[in-house]
C-alpha cells in the first residue's frame, strides 16, 4: 500500500495513493504486478504540447503488468474532469518487431471550450484553426476513439462523435449552418459527417 506518492517531472505533476501487488510468487519470482491508484492534483504538459500546463481534477488507474512475456493490460483509466469522465482501456505487449498497442476510450460529452483547451495547437493545426475560427456553437456527445498499433506496422486510429446545435460558417459567401445535428467519424484520412 502507498498512502502518498508525489510525482514531479517535465511531463506531469500528481499526487497519488494506491496499491501494487506482486502476483505469482509461488515460484519465488513474481509473474505480474497489479496496480491500483487514485491520482489527484494533476498538472500535465507532455512533450511541451501546451503553452502552459493543463490541469485535470483526478484519475483512477487499474492495470496489470505481466513480466514474462512483457504485457501491460490497462483494465481501466478514468480521468475525471469538469463533471465528465473519460474512460480508457487497452493493452500493450512487447513483440519481436516492437510494441503492439491497442487503446480504446469514450466520454459521454465534452464542452467545446474544454476540447479546444485540451487539443494541442500542433496536432492537426489546420483542422483545429478551422474549427476555432468557424464553429460558433455546438454540443458534442458519445465521443469514442480507438487506436491500434500492431508491432512493426502503421498505426490506425478512429474517432467518432455525435453533435447537436451545431452552428458554423462553412464557406465565406454561403449562409451559415445553424442548429445542425448528426454523427461524425474520422478514420485515417477520411472524415465522414
Beta strands, then each sheet from edge to edge (+ up, - down):
strand 1: 2-8
strand 2: 12-23
strand 3: 32-44
strand 4: 54-67
strand 5: 70-81
strand 6: 84-95
strand 7: 98-110
strand 8: 135-149
strand 9: 156-168
strand 10: 177-187
strand 11: 190-192
sheet 1: 1+ 2- 3+ 4- 5+ 6- 7+ 8- 9+ 10- 11+
end
